[in-house]
């Protein structure tokens, strides 16, 4: 059974008759109801015609029906009611009601965490780059910000340096309330890998993060991004990430010197890392799941040809290469072993 009228209920008297109906495209009205005003909306039968037309009979279901579309500027739900009093006594109506607001924080914590994980966790490292558009200052963005494939159907505005009509960033959820920030912050910053094209970008990013730095777990500096002059300032901020489990650098950034000078490169890096490593050592001493501090900072290498050798299509011709790409895994292992030994001595850890 589908009613032929769509009615808005007034809060003046719930048991009174609901009337004062006026539909665009239908001139019929009902008077004599002091508690209600005429409702003007777009309500038309889906198959055309007038609202006052007779409903159709369905021979299969053995009942009458009428299919209509109801449009309103605000969201609404439909509730079927039977009027028991007043001039419209005995009538069946559908009442348009505003939907009840969804209270996200009323969900169980377990469900909220599942939602945070689904929303914030990324399958690939989040790469932070610096973006500059003419007439505006440089700013940090995710590398995906400039990927056209991820902004299909959107138009780029060169003046403002933004995508027109881009949906709100999911990071806006972190600004909803302190409770949401406390719950979702560890997921966003602790369950993702953050990769930086430059150490200077990392330092700027860490300064913006504020106390959210403490949730960082894994950080990478991309090839060509390491500079010892900026490293100390960045690590001075990173030391507040007491749960840090990994900070990795590319072997080509550490091994720009001749092989006999690699020990010096490691000592320069160790001097920059010293304050951070000592803070992490104190924290890990009382951590529920401690991490071996000498292994937190590591040197990584890519299997096969490095990016530079791939560009020139011949191993060893890239200007940074002091060794062949085949030698990289073995050299990387030796450098990590030497690094762990230096760190162990610095922190006074017995082998």
N, C-alpha and C positions, 0 to 999 in steps of 0.2 A: 504494500500500500504506500503510495507516494502522494503526499499532500499537494494541493494546487496553489498554496500560498506560502510565501516566505515572510516571517514576521520577526521584528526585533522586540525583545521583552524589556519593559521598563521596570526599574527597581522600585517604583512608587508603591505598587501593591502586587505581590506575586500571584494572588488568587483571583485578581480581577480579570475581566475579559481583555484579550489582546486584540486590538483593532486599529483602525486608522491606517489602512494599507493603501499604498499608491505605487504602482509599478510603471516605469517608463515603458511605453508601448501598450499600456492597459489603463483605460480611463476610469475603471470601476473603483469606488472607494467605499469605506465603511465608516459611519459616523456614530456619535453617541458614546464615545469612550473618553472620559475626561482625563485619564491618566497617561494618555499616549499621544504622540505626534505622528503625522503621516511619515512613512518611511519611503524615501525615494532612492531607488537603486536600480541597477540594470539586472532584471530578472526576466528571462525569456525562455520559452520552450526550446530545447536543443534542436528540434526538427522544424522550428519556425512556428508561426501562428501566434495566438493570444493565450495569456495565462488562463482565461476563463473557458477555454475550450474543454471539451469532455476528454477524460482520460481514456486510454486505449485498454482493450482487454487482451490478455495473453492467454491463448488457448492451452499452452503447455503448462504454465504455472497456475492457471485458473485464478488469476487476480488481475486487477486494474493497475495501470502504471502511467506515469507521465514523466518524461526525462527533461530536466531543465538545467540551465546554467545560472549560477548566482555569482555575481562579482561585487566586490566591495574593496574600498581603498585600504582597509586594515585586514589583517589575518583574522580568521574566525573559525569556529567549529559549529556544527549543526546538532541540535539536541531535539529529538521528537518529544512532544508533550500532548497531553489530552486535557482540554480546558473543562473544568468542573463547575465554574460559576460564571455569571455575567451574560451579556448578550450573545457571546459566542460559545455558550455552554454546549458541550458535546462535540466540539470541533477538534480535529487533529491538526496540530501545527508543528512546524520546524522552527526552532528559535536559534537565531544567530548569536553566538556568544564569543567573547574574546577568549582565546586560549590561555590557560594558566601558564605563567612563566616557568621555564625549566630551570630548576635550581641545581646547577652543576655540583656545587659543594655538598649537596645532600646525598650524592652518590657515595657508596662505600669507598674507602681509600684505595682498596685493591683495584676497583674499576677505574678510578681516576688515574692511577699509575699506568694501567694498560692504555688509557687514552693518551697520556703524556708520551709513552713509549712509541705508540703508533704515529703520533704527530711529529715528534722531534728527532727520533733516532734515524740517522742516515746510513745507508749501506756503504757509502764511500766517504773518505775523509772530506771534511769541510775546508776548502781552500779559501783563505782570506787574501784579497788583493787590494791595491789602492786604485781608486777610480777618479778620473779627472775629466770634467766637461768644461767647455769654454765659458769663462765668466763666473764659475763657481769654484769654491775651494775643494781640494782633494778630500776624499772620504773613503773609509774602508767599506768594502762590500764583499759578499761571497762571489766566487768566480762564476757561479751560475747566473749572476745578475745580468751578464751581457750575452748569455746564450739565447739565441733567437728561438731555438727548438723548445725551450722551456717557457716561452712567452708567445706562443702561437695565438693569433687573433688580436694581439695588442700592437699598438702603434708607439714607436719611440719618439719622445719629445726631447730633442737635442738641447733646447734652451734650459729646461729644468733638470735634465739628466735623469728622467724617470720614464717608466712605461705608463701610458695613459690607460686609465680604468683598470690598473692592476689590482687584483684582490689584496686585502690587507695581509701583511706578513704574519705568519704563524707566531713569530716572536712577540707580537702584540699581546698574546695571552699572558706573558710574563708580567705585564703591567696592569693586569686586572685587579689584583689584590696582593697583599703581603703573603697570605696563605698560599695562593697559587704559585707565587714566585718561590717560596720555600719548598714547595712540593715538586714543581716542574724544573726549577733551576738545576738541581743535581742530574736530572735526566738529560737536559739539553747540553750541559757542559761536561757532564761526567761520562755519558754513554756514547759520545762522539769523539772522533779523532780530528784535531784541528791542525791544519797544515798552512804554513806561511811562506809566501814567496820571498820575504825579506825579514831579517831579524828586526829591523826598524818597524815593520808592520806589526810584528808580534808585540813589541814594546807598546805601541800605540793601542793595540787591541786590549792588552792587559790593563792599561791605565783606564780605559773606558769601562771595563767589566766591573770594577770596584770589588766588593766582597764576593762576587760570583767566581772570582779566580780560584777560590778554595775548592771548587768542584772539579776543576780540570784534572783529567787522568792521563791523557795521551796527547803529546804535541810533537809535530814534525816541522823541521825547517827544510824547505825544498832546495834542490841543487842550485847553487849560485846565490843562496840567500844568506849564508853565514858571513858575518863580518865581526871580527873580534872587538872592534871599537864600539859596536852597539850591543854586544852580547851581555856585558856586565849589567847595563841598565835594564835590559829585558829580564835577565835572571833575578835581579833584585826584586822585581815585581812577581815573578813566577814562584818565588820561594814561599809565597802565601798559599800556593796550591799544595798543601801538605800531604794530600793523598795522591800526588803525582806518581805515576807508575812508569812513564816512558817519555824521554826527550831524545829524539834521534836527529842526527845530521848526516848529510850525504858525504861519502868518502872523498869525493872529488873536492869538496870544500876544505877538508882537513889536509888533504895530501897534495896541495898545490906546490909545496916545497919539494926539494929533491928527497929521495928516499932516506938519505942519512940525516935529514933534518926533521923527520916526522915526529921524533920524540919531542922536539922543541914545540911543534904545533900542538901536541897533546898537553904539554905543560902550560901553554898559553890558555888553552881551553879550560884546563883544570883550575887555573887561577881565577877565571871568570865564574866558574861553577862553585867554587869553594863555599861562599856564604850560603848558597841554596842547599848544597849537599849537607851541611852541618845542621841546618834547620830540619831537613827531611830525616836526618838520622835520629834526632830527638823525637820526632813524631812517630816514626816507624818503631821505635823502641816500645811504645805502648799501644800500637795498632793491633786490632783483632786479627787481621790477616796481614802481617808485615811483609814488606817488599825488601829484597836485597838492594840496599842503597847503591853500591858500586855498579849495579846493572841498570839503574834508572836512565843514565845518560849512555847512549850507544851510537855507534857509527854503522850506517847501513850502506849497502851497495846493490845495484840493480843487476839481475842476471842477464847475461848476454851483452850486447853493445850498449854503452851508455847513450844518453840522448845526443850528446855532442858528436860522437862517432857515427851515429845514425844519420846525422845531418850531412856530414862530409862523406859518408858511405865507405869509410875506411878506418879501421881501428888504429888509434895512435896518432892520427893527424889532427885531432882536435887540440886547440891551443892549451887547454887545461891538463891534458893527459900527461902524466909523468910515468905511466905504466900502461900496459895493454889491458883491455877489458877482461881477458882471460885471467890475468893476474889479480884482478880486483877482489874476488871472494877470499882468496888466501890472505891478501894484504889486509882486508877488512877484519878477518878473524884475528890476525896478529895485532892489529891496532886496538881492537876491543879487549884483547887479553892484556895488552900493555896499559890500557886505560883502567881496567879493573884493578890492576896492581897498584897504579899510582893513587887511585881513589881509596883503596884499602889502607895504604900507608898514611894518606892524609887524615883519614877518619880514625886511625888507630885501631882498626879491626884486625883481630887475630885470624890468620888463615887456618 
